[in-house]
Amino acid sequence: MNIEPVHGTYSLEKRDNLIVCFYSEGFNLAGVKAITNDILALAKNLDIWGLYQKPDSTAGIVHNAIEEMMNGYVKFQNAGCVAAAIQENSIFVRAGSPHRPPSLKMPIRIDKSEEELLLWLRTHLSNNQAINRATA
């Protein structure tokens, strides 16, 4: 059996209902699957959560892994993620934009300002928690 080695380096933190993902280097298909599974595992006990992605300047992705990355966002959405924010530190952060699947309704914001992104995420989390309480 030919198993592809994982490429791409990352670390994850759980801060209340926010998953923070630091990542670097080039991700291949196996790397994208690994990071997706680890994010989902970290968020499994959260009903509503947000994802903050903070790549460094070396972060990248191979072309054949982009579709899997975008499918990962659909999985996050289906697991309770209400918004994703990506800090624009790498030229590759917009690689998935043209490949956004129609089933992905969750907003994704890309910006250079960490402060603006975290405020935006907190607003989305707060709004969705209020909706959840109103419909419970």
C-alpha positions as CSV (number, residue, x, y, z in Angstrom):
1,M,0.0,0.0,0.0
2,N,1.3,3.4,-1.0
3,I,0.6,6.0,1.8
4,E,1.4,9.6,1.1
5,P,3.6,11.3,3.7
6,V,2.0,14.3,5.5
7,H,3.5,17.6,4.4
8,G,2.7,20.8,6.2
9,T,3.2,21.8,9.8
10,Y,0.5,23.0,12.2
11,S,-0.5,23.5,15.8
12,L,-4.0,23.9,17.2
13,E,-5.4,25.7,20.3
14,K,-8.9,25.7,21.7
15,R,-9.9,29.0,23.2
16,D,-13.4,28.6,24.5
17,N,-15.5,28.3,21.3
18,L,-12.7,29.3,19.0
19,I,-10.2,27.0,17.3
20,V,-7.0,28.7,16.5
21,C,-4.8,27.1,13.8
22,F,-1.2,28.1,13.3
23,Y,0.4,26.6,10.2
24,S,3.3,26.8,7.9
25,E,5.1,25.1,4.9
26,G,3.4,23.4,1.9
27,F,0.4,21.2,2.6
28,N,-0.2,18.1,0.4
29,L,-3.4,16.1,0.3
30,A,-2.4,14.0,3.3
31,G,-1.5,17.2,5.2
32,V,-4.9,18.8,4.5
33,K,-6.7,15.6,5.6
34,A,-4.7,15.5,8.8
35,I,-5.3,19.1,9.8
36,T,-9.0,18.8,9.0
37,N,-9.4,15.7,11.1
38,D,-7.5,17.3,14.0
39,I,-9.6,20.5,13.9
40,L,-12.8,18.4,13.9
41,A,-11.5,16.3,16.8
42,L,-10.7,19.4,18.8
43,A,-14.1,21.0,18.1
44,K,-16.2,17.8,18.7
45,N,-17.6,18.9,22.0
46,L,-18.6,22.4,20.8
47,D,-22.1,23.1,19.4
48,I,-21.1,26.4,17.9
49,W,-17.5,27.5,17.1
50,G,-15.3,29.6,15.0
51,L,-12.1,29.0,13.2
52,Y,-9.2,31.4,13.2
53,Q,-6.3,30.5,10.9
54,K,-3.0,32.1,11.2
55,P,-0.5,30.9,8.5
56,D,3.0,32.1,8.4
57,S,4.6,33.4,5.2
58,T,5.8,29.9,4.2
59,A,2.3,28.4,4.2
60,G,1.2,26.9,1.0
61,I,-0.8,24.1,-0.7
62,V,-0.4,21.9,-3.7
63,H,-3.0,22.2,-6.4
64,N,-4.4,18.7,-5.9
65,A,-5.2,19.4,-2.2
66,I,-7.3,22.5,-2.8
67,E,-10.6,20.7,-3.3
68,E,-10.0,18.6,-0.1
69,M,-9.3,21.9,1.8
70,M,-12.6,23.4,0.6
71,N,-14.4,20.1,1.5
72,G,-12.8,20.5,4.9
73,Y,-14.6,23.8,5.4
74,V,-17.9,22.1,4.5
75,K,-17.1,19.5,7.2
76,F,-16.4,22.3,9.7
77,Q,-19.7,24.0,8.8
78,N,-21.5,20.7,9.3
79,A,-19.8,20.3,12.7
80,G,-21.0,23.6,14.0
81,C,-18.4,26.1,12.7
82,V,-20.3,29.4,12.0
83,A,-17.4,31.4,10.5
84,A,-13.7,31.1,9.5
85,A,-11.2,33.9,9.5
86,I,-7.8,33.7,7.8
87,Q,-5.0,36.1,8.5
88,E,-3.4,37.1,5.2
89,N,0.2,36.3,5.9
90,S,0.8,34.0,2.9
91,I,0.3,34.4,-0.9
92,F,-1.7,31.1,-0.8
93,V,-4.5,32.2,1.5
94,R,-6.8,32.9,-1.4
95,A,-6.1,29.7,-3.3
96,G,-9.4,28.1,-2.4
97,S,-11.6,31.1,-3.3
98,P,-12.3,30.0,-6.9
99,H,-13.0,26.4,-5.8
100,R,-15.7,27.2,-3.2
101,P,-18.3,24.5,-3.3
102,P,-22.0,25.5,-3.5
103,S,-22.7,23.7,-0.3
104,L,-20.3,25.9,1.7
105,K,-22.6,28.6,3.2
106,M,-20.3,29.5,6.1
107,P,-18.7,32.9,5.7
108,I,-14.9,33.0,5.3
109,R,-13.1,36.3,5.8
110,I,-9.5,37.0,4.8
111,D,-7.7,40.1,6.1
112,K,-4.3,41.2,7.3
113,S,-5.6,42.5,10.6
114,E,-5.8,40.0,13.4
115,E,-7.8,42.4,15.6
116,E,-10.4,42.9,12.8
117,L,-10.7,39.2,12.2
118,L,-11.1,38.3,15.8
119,L,-13.7,41.0,16.3
120,W,-15.6,39.7,13.2
121,L,-15.4,36.1,14.5
122,R,-16.7,37.1,18.0
123,T,-19.6,38.9,16.3
124,H,-20.5,35.8,14.3
125,L,-20.2,33.6,17.3
126,S,-22.3,35.9,19.5
127,N,-25.0,36.3,16.8
128,N,-25.3,32.5,16.3
129,Q,-25.4,31.8,20.0
130,A,-28.3,34.3,20.4
131,I,-30.1,32.6,17.5
132,N,-29.5,29.2,19.1
133,R,-30.9,30.4,22.5
134,A,-34.0,31.9,20.8
135,T,-34.8,28.7,19.0
136,A,-34.0,26.3,21.9
